[in-house]
Amino acid sequence: MTIVVHKYGGSSVATPEKLGSIADRVVDARRNGTSPVVVVSAMGGTTDKLLSLAQEVSPNTHRRELDMILTAGERISMALLAMAINDRGFQALSLTGSQAGIITTTDHNRARIIEVRPVRVHQALQAGQIVIVGGFAGVSTDKEVTTLGRGGSDTTAIALAAALDAASCDIFSDVDGVFSADPRVVSDAARIDRLASGEALEMGLRGARVLAPEAVDYARRHGVQLHARSSFETGPGTVITEAPSPGTGRAVAIAADPGVVPIKLSGPTDILLSLLDQLNAGVLVCRDLLLDCGTDKASAELRIDTRNTQDWQSVIAELSQQANRLGAHLQSFAELGTVTVIGEGIAEQASSWQIARSELQKLQLTPRRLSSNAWGISAEVPVARLDELTRAWHTAFPGLSSPPGEGLIDD
């Protein structure tokens, strides 16, 4: 039988009723002549509850034990889904990431997949079973349980699809594909039929809750085509492919991100480079480094992703104190977030900059930083005004809004 990979997020398996609906969908896929391998996240809200519980018990960071705690969520949902499928007359087997052969680096809480050895998955498929794999986790080269960070279940699904040479990899969620903005913020956001993987990667990096950027990057490197679809509807969804964007220089989407904090460093060159090394080697995920390095003095700006690190504030505070002792200075801007207009080559168009600046002026917003790369233009503005700028840019950039009635409004 043809192998297909499904991935269902936390909102899709949040209740027994939703689990039953997913079981029906998986069984239908089997009846249609395919051999499903299903990756599931923890039931909606479970991971946050487990994190909160850990913090109540201990304010300190115990990364290994935290991985042991967090993987419990996926174990619950994978076992429940296997039970539901078995009750529908089909054989299902649940496997942890470790049992499915997901081999990772040794970095607790933010491990990366380095190899997949799906021996037990193949054995189960050959025995006619439907395989349910807990996402988000694997086993390190040191034989320790590890987690992949937020969005790790997407990466699990894509890695299995590549290793199994699956015919398709469908990422199911509570919306029908990828939209030009968050439908909860922009009522006329339009569904995107086809999205270049580079644009999908940029959307993930800039805060769009579509696919984890690490997952899209893995798909690009391993040639896996993705299909983002609704768990509970039959719409066409969005195909994410390595094929180039239909036209460079056009806006594809607007993404807002309150979870990435800008950091500014200055001081003696050798001290600053040492501090940057500590940041990159530590638990924080650093992005968008801009370094101005002289013989004696240097300055740097970067952004840190706070979503995967519960104690990021204490890490930055400690590093700031160290910088002060060594004659350097570190400043963080936790009150700021970013809004990005995304599209291949959009920053090369003078009209794009004119639109971006014009809307900022209309809103009387002065960004701390206005920057660009090959895939977009970003503005750092107060978190409290992210939605306002998102709506303004979405309206102003041509081609983003959907015709009346075609947008998605999620109440």
C-alpha positions as CSV (number, residue, x, y, z in Angstrom):
1,M,0.0,0.0,0.0
2,T,1.0,3.6,-0.6
3,I,2.3,5.2,2.6
4,V,0.8,8.6,3.6
5,V,1.7,10.7,6.6
6,H,-0.9,12.7,8.5
7,K,-0.1,15.1,11.3
8,Y,-2.8,16.4,13.7
9,G,-2.2,19.4,16.0
10,G,-3.3,19.9,19.6
11,S,-6.6,21.6,18.7
12,S,-7.5,18.7,16.4
13,V,-7.2,16.1,19.2
14,A,-8.3,18.4,22.1
15,T,-11.4,16.4,23.1
16,P,-12.7,12.8,22.9
17,E,-15.2,13.9,20.2
18,K,-12.4,15.4,18.1
19,L,-10.3,12.4,18.6
20,G,-13.2,10.3,17.3
21,S,-13.5,12.5,14.2
22,I,-9.7,12.1,13.5
23,A,-10.0,8.3,13.9
24,D,-12.8,8.3,11.3
25,R,-10.6,10.3,8.9
26,V,-7.7,8.0,9.4
27,V,-9.8,4.9,8.9
28,D,-11.3,6.4,5.7
29,A,-7.7,6.9,4.4
30,R,-7.0,3.2,5.1
31,R,-10.3,2.1,3.3
32,N,-9.2,4.2,0.3
33,G,-6.2,2.0,-0.1
34,T,-3.4,3.9,1.6
35,S,-1.3,3.0,4.6
36,P,-1.5,5.9,7.1
37,V,1.3,6.9,9.5
38,V,-0.2,9.4,11.9
39,V,1.8,11.9,14.0
40,V,-0.1,13.6,16.9
41,S,0.6,16.5,19.2
42,A,-0.5,16.7,22.8
43,M,-4.2,17.5,23.4
44,G,-4.8,21.2,23.2
45,G,-3.4,23.1,26.2
46,T,-1.7,20.0,27.7
47,T,1.9,21.2,27.1
48,D,1.2,24.6,28.7
49,K,-0.4,22.9,31.7
50,L,2.6,20.6,32.1
51,L,5.0,23.5,31.9
52,S,3.0,25.4,34.5
53,L,3.0,22.4,36.8
54,A,6.8,22.1,36.5
55,Q,7.2,25.8,37.3
56,E,5.0,25.4,40.4
57,V,7.1,22.5,41.7
58,S,10.5,24.1,40.9
59,P,11.4,27.6,39.7
60,N,14.8,26.2,38.5
61,T,15.6,24.8,35.1
62,H,15.8,21.0,34.9
63,R,16.0,20.5,31.2
64,R,16.3,16.7,31.1
65,E,13.4,16.3,33.6
66,L,11.3,18.8,31.7
67,D,11.7,16.7,28.5
68,M,10.5,13.7,30.5
69,I,7.4,15.7,31.7
70,L,6.5,17.3,28.4
71,T,6.5,14.1,26.3
72,A,3.7,12.7,28.5
73,G,1.2,14.9,26.5
74,E,2.0,13.2,23.2
75,R,1.9,9.7,24.8
76,I,-1.6,10.4,26.0
77,S,-3.0,11.5,22.6
78,M,-1.3,8.8,20.6
79,A,-2.6,6.1,22.8
80,L,-6.1,7.5,22.8
81,L,-6.2,7.8,19.1
82,A,-4.9,4.2,18.7
83,M,-7.7,3.0,21.0
84,A,-10.3,4.9,19.0
85,I,-9.0,3.4,15.7
86,N,-8.9,-0.1,17.2
87,D,-12.6,0.3,18.3
88,R,-13.4,1.0,14.7
89,G,-12.2,-2.4,13.6
90,F,-8.8,-1.6,12.4
91,Q,-5.5,-2.5,14.0
92,A,-3.5,0.5,15.3
93,L,-0.2,0.7,17.2
94,S,1.1,3.7,19.1
95,L,4.8,4.4,19.2
96,T,6.8,7.1,20.9
97,G,9.3,9.1,18.8
98,S,12.1,7.0,20.3
99,Q,10.3,3.7,19.3
100,A,9.7,5.1,15.8
101,G,13.4,5.7,15.4
102,I,13.6,9.5,15.7
103,I,17.3,10.1,16.6
104,T,18.2,13.6,17.8
105,T,21.1,15.8,19.0
106,T,21.7,15.9,22.8
107,D,20.2,19.4,23.3
108,H,17.3,19.1,25.8
109,N,14.2,21.2,25.0
110,R,15.5,22.2,21.6
111,A,17.0,19.0,20.0
112,R,17.3,18.6,16.2
113,I,16.6,15.4,14.3
114,I,19.8,14.0,12.8
115,E,18.5,10.6,11.6
116,V,15.4,8.5,11.3
117,R,15.5,4.7,11.6
118,P,11.8,3.6,11.2
119,V,12.4,-0.1,11.7
120,R,9.4,-0.6,14.0
121,V,7.2,1.6,11.8
122,H,8.0,-0.6,8.7
123,Q,7.3,-3.7,10.7
124,A,3.9,-2.5,11.9
125,L,2.9,-1.4,8.4
126,Q,3.9,-4.7,6.9
127,A,1.7,-6.4,9.6
128,G,-1.2,-4.3,8.4
129,Q,-1.3,-1.9,11.3
130,I,-2.0,1.8,11.3
131,V,0.9,3.5,13.1
132,I,0.3,6.4,15.5
133,V,3.5,8.3,16.5
134,G,3.8,10.8,19.3
135,G,5.3,14.0,17.8
136,F,7.7,16.5,19.3
137,A,10.1,14.0,20.8
138,G,12.9,11.5,20.0
139,V,15.9,9.9,21.6
140,S,19.3,11.5,21.6
141,T,22.6,9.9,20.6
142,D,23.2,9.6,24.4
143,K,19.9,7.5,24.6
144,E,18.1,10.3,26.5
145,V,14.5,11.4,25.8
146,T,14.6,14.8,24.0
147,T,12.0,17.3,22.7
148,L,12.2,19.3,19.5
149,G,10.7,22.6,20.8
150,R,7.4,24.2,19.8
151,G,6.1,22.9,16.5
152,G,8.3,19.8,16.8
153,S,5.4,17.5,15.8
154,D,5.5,19.1,12.3
155,T,9.1,18.2,12.1
156,T,8.4,14.7,13.3
157,A,5.9,14.2,10.6
158,I,8.1,15.5,7.8
159,A,11.1,13.5,9.0
160,L,9.0,10.3,8.9
161,A,7.6,11.2,5.5
162,A,11.1,11.6,4.1
163,A,12.4,8.4,5.8
164,L,9.4,6.3,4.7
165,D,9.4,7.8,1.2
166,A,5.7,8.6,1.8
167,A,3.5,9.7,-1.2
168,S,2.2,12.7,0.8
169,C,2.7,14.6,4.0
170,D,-0.5,16.3,5.1
171,I,-0.4,18.8,8.1
172,F,-3.9,19.0,9.6
173,S,-5.0,21.9,11.8
174,D,-8.2,23.8,12.7
175,V,-8.0,26.0,9.6
176,D,-8.1,25.1,5.9
177,G,-4.5,25.8,4.9
178,V,-2.3,28.9,5.1
179,F,-3.8,32.4,5.0
180,S,-2.5,35.8,4.0
181,A,-2.8,36.9,7.7
182,D,-4.1,35.5,11.0
183,P,-7.9,35.2,10.3
184,R,-8.5,36.1,14.0
185,V,-6.9,39.5,13.4
186,V,-7.8,40.2,9.7
187,S,-11.3,39.2,8.8
188,D,-10.7,39.2,5.0
189,A,-7.6,37.2,5.1
190,A,-7.4,35.0,2.0
191,R,-6.4,31.3,1.8
192,I,-3.3,30.8,-0.3
193,D,-3.6,27.9,-2.8
194,R,0.1,27.4,-3.4
195,L,3.0,28.7,-1.4
196,A,6.8,28.5,-2.1
197,S,8.6,26.8,0.7
198,G,10.9,29.8,1.1
199,E,7.9,32.0,1.8
200,A,6.4,29.4,4.2
201,L,9.7,29.3,6.0
202,E,9.8,33.1,6.4
203,M,6.2,33.1,7.6
204,G,7.1,30.6,10.3
205,L,10.2,32.6,11.3
206,R,8.1,35.8,11.5
207,G,5.4,34.5,13.8
208,A,2.7,33.0,11.5
209,R,1.2,30.0,13.3
210,V,1.2,27.8,10.2
211,L,4.2,25.5,10.2
212,A,7.3,25.5,12.4
213,P,10.2,27.0,10.5
214,E,12.4,24.1,11.5
215,A,9.9,21.8,9.9
216,V,9.7,23.7,6.7
217,D,13.5,23.8,6.6
218,Y,13.6,20.0,7.0
219,A,11.1,19.6,4.2
220,R,13.2,21.8,1.9
221,R,16.4,19.9,2.6
222,H,14.7,16.5,2.1
223,G,12.4,17.3,-0.8
224,V,9.1,16.7,1.0
225,Q,6.1,18.5,-0.4
226,L,3.6,19.5,2.3
227,H,-0.1,20.0,2.2
228,A,-1.7,22.2,5.0
229,R,-5.3,21.2,5.4
230,S,-8.3,21.4,7.8
231,S,-8.9,18.5,10.2
232,F,-12.6,18.8,10.0
233,E,-13.4,20.3,6.6
234,T,-12.8,19.1,3.0
235,G,-11.4,22.3,1.6
236,P,-8.4,22.3,-0.8
237,G,-6.0,23.7,1.8
238,T,-2.5,25.0,0.8
239,V,0.2,23.1,-1.1
240,I,3.7,24.1,0.1
241,T,6.3,23.3,-2.5
242,E,9.9,24.0,-3.5
243,A,8.7,25.5,-6.7
244,P,9.4,29.2,-7.1
245,S,6.8,31.8,-6.2
246,P,4.5,32.7,-9.1
247,G,5.9,36.2,-9.2
248,T,8.7,37.9,-7.3
249,G,8.1,41.3,-5.7
250,R,4.5,40.6,-4.7
251,A,3.2,40.5,-1.2
252,V,2.0,37.0,-0.1
253,A,1.2,37.4,3.6
254,I,1.5,39.6,6.7
255,A,2.8,37.9,9.9
256,A,3.1,39.4,13.4
257,D,5.3,38.1,16.2
258,P,5.1,39.2,19.8
259,G,7.4,36.3,20.9
260,V,10.7,37.5,19.5
261,V,12.5,40.1,21.6
262,P,15.1,42.5,20.1
263,I,18.5,42.6,21.8
264,K,21.2,45.3,21.4
265,L,24.8,44.8,22.5
266,S,27.7,47.2,22.5
267,G,31.2,47.2,24.0
268,P,34.8,46.1,23.4
269,T,35.0,43.8,20.4
270,D,36.5,40.8,22.2
271,I,34.0,41.0,25.0
272,L,31.0,41.4,22.7
273,L,32.1,38.5,20.5
274,S,32.4,36.3,23.7
275,L,28.9,37.3,24.8
276,L,27.5,36.5,21.3
277,D,29.2,33.1,21.5
278,Q,27.5,32.4,24.9
279,L,24.1,33.5,23.4
280,N,24.4,31.2,20.4
281,A,25.7,28.2,22.5
282,G,23.0,28.6,25.2
283,V,19.3,27.7,25.3
284,L,18.1,30.8,23.5
285,V,17.3,30.7,19.8
286,C,18.9,33.7,18.2
287,R,18.0,35.2,14.8
288,D,18.7,38.1,12.5
289,L,22.2,39.0,13.8
290,L,23.5,42.3,12.6
291,L,27.1,42.8,13.7
292,D,29.2,46.0,13.3
293,C,32.7,45.0,14.3
294,G,35.7,47.3,14.7
295,T,39.2,46.7,16.0
296,D,38.4,48.0,19.5
297,K,34.6,48.5,19.7
298,A,31.7,46.6,18.3
299,S,27.9,46.6,18.4
300,A,25.3,44.0,17.5
301,E,21.6,43.7,17.1
302,L,19.7,40.4,17.1
303,R,16.3,38.9,18.0
304,I,15.8,36.0,20.5
305,D,12.8,33.6,20.3
306,T,11.3,33.5,23.7
307,R,8.7,30.8,23.0
308,N,10.9,27.7,23.5
309,T,12.6,29.0,26.7
310,Q,10.6,29.4,29.9
311,D,13.3,31.3,31.7
312,W,14.6,33.6,28.9
313,Q,14.3,36.7,31.1
314,S,16.6,35.3,33.8
315,V,19.1,34.2,31.1
316,I,19.2,37.7,29.6
317,A,19.4,39.4,33.0
318,E,22.3,37.2,34.0
319,L,24.1,37.9,30.6
320,S,23.4,41.7,31.1
321,Q,25.0,41.7,34.5
322,Q,28.0,39.8,33.1
323,A,28.3,42.4,30.2
324,N,28.2,45.3,32.7
325,R,31.0,43.7,34.8
326,L,33.1,43.4,31.6
327,G,32.6,46.9,30.4
328,A,29.9,46.1,27.8
329,H,26.2,46.9,27.6
330,L,23.2,44.7,26.8
331,Q,19.7,46.1,26.3
332,S,16.5,44.1,25.6
333,F,13.2,45.4,24.2
334,A,10.6,43.0,25.6
335,E,7.8,45.5,24.9
336,L,8.4,45.3,21.1
337,G,7.3,42.8,18.5
338,T,7.6,42.6,14.7
339,V,5.2,42.8,11.8
340,T,6.5,41.5,8.5
341,V,5.2,41.7,4.9
342,I,6.3,38.5,3.2
343,G,7.0,37.8,-0.4
344,E,10.0,36.8,-2.5
345,G,11.9,39.9,-3.6
346,I,9.4,42.3,-2.1
347,A,12.2,44.4,-0.5
348,E,13.6,45.1,-3.9
349,Q,10.5,47.0,-4.9
350,A,10.6,50.7,-4.1
351,S,6.8,50.7,-4.0
352,S,6.8,48.2,-1.2
353,W,8.9,50.5,1.0
354,Q,6.7,53.4,0.2
355,I,3.5,51.4,1.2
356,A,5.2,50.2,4.4
357,R,6.4,53.6,5.5
358,S,3.1,55.3,4.5
359,E,1.0,53.1,6.6
360,L,3.4,53.5,9.6
361,Q,3.0,57.3,9.2
362,K,-0.8,57.1,9.1
363,L,-0.8,55.1,12.3
364,Q,1.8,57.6,13.8
365,L,4.1,54.6,14.5
366,T,7.8,55.1,14.5
367,P,9.5,51.6,14.4
368,R,12.6,51.1,16.4
369,R,14.0,49.2,13.4
370,L,12.8,48.8,9.8
371,S,14.7,46.0,8.1
372,S,14.5,43.6,5.2
373,N,15.9,40.3,3.7
374,A,15.3,38.4,0.5
375,W,11.8,37.4,1.7
376,G,10.3,40.4,3.5
377,I,10.2,43.7,5.2
378,S,9.9,43.9,9.0
379,A,9.0,46.7,11.5
380,E,9.7,46.6,15.2
381,V,6.7,48.2,17.0
382,P,5.1,48.0,20.4
383,V,3.4,44.6,21.0
384,A,0.1,46.4,21.8
385,R,-0.1,47.7,18.2
386,L,0.9,44.6,16.3
387,D,-2.7,43.8,15.2
388,E,-3.3,47.4,14.1
389,L,-0.2,47.4,11.8
390,T,-1.1,43.9,10.6
391,R,-4.5,45.1,9.4
392,A,-3.2,48.3,7.9
393,W,-0.4,46.5,5.8
394,H,-2.8,43.7,4.8
395,T,-5.2,46.3,3.4
396,A,-2.5,48.4,1.8
397,F,-0.5,45.8,0.0
398,P,-2.1,44.7,-3.3
399,G,-3.6,41.3,-3.7
400,L,-3.7,40.2,-0.1
401,S,-7.4,40.7,0.8
402,S,-10.0,38.1,-0.3
403,P,-13.3,39.0,-2.0
404,P,-16.3,39.4,0.3
405,G,-17.3,36.1,1.8
406,E,-14.1,34.2,1.0
407,G,-12.1,35.2,4.0
408,L,-12.1,33.1,7.2
409,I,-13.3,34.5,10.4
410,D,-12.6,32.4,13.5
411,D,-14.7,33.6,16.4
